[in-house]
Amino acid sequence: MTQRVQYPFNIYVPNLLNICVDNNECAEISGRMYHCYEKEPVQFNNIIELIQAAENLFDRISFPQASTKTRCFVKKEDVYMEKPEKVVSHEEVVEQKGEKGSFITSVRFRQNSTWQGEFFQMETGKKEKCSNMVDFIKKLDQAIE
């Protein structure tokens, strides 16, 4: 019988992200984001690309539901995408490591056009709660330094 590894966070949430930071130059982070819906990581070159990639994933899997919709002045056609299937195990997502840091992230709510949730820094074992996206960015930046 195989023994399961105990983590200090729930790895079975549908929107589990592993943010692997590989570079931190001039206060701009870059790296890879892993989740269980794609085999290849999502590359990001700055915090904005990271946030956009995470938002796109949350919209695709419909979790967590956004309490507001982004305003658009040009009519977009509604695209009904099928909910993606999991192709990578949660354990495989969690085992990825970044050169500067690895952060297991779980966004619980998307209310008031921002995120509420927590992240866990793999290297230090420190768990942080975030009440909004600015708080998330600050704590991520502090953890990398």
Summary of the structure (lengths in Angstrom):
residues: 145
radius of gyration: 15.4
end to end distance: 40.9
largest distance: 57.1
contacts: 378
relative contact order: 0.22
helix: 22%
strand: 28%
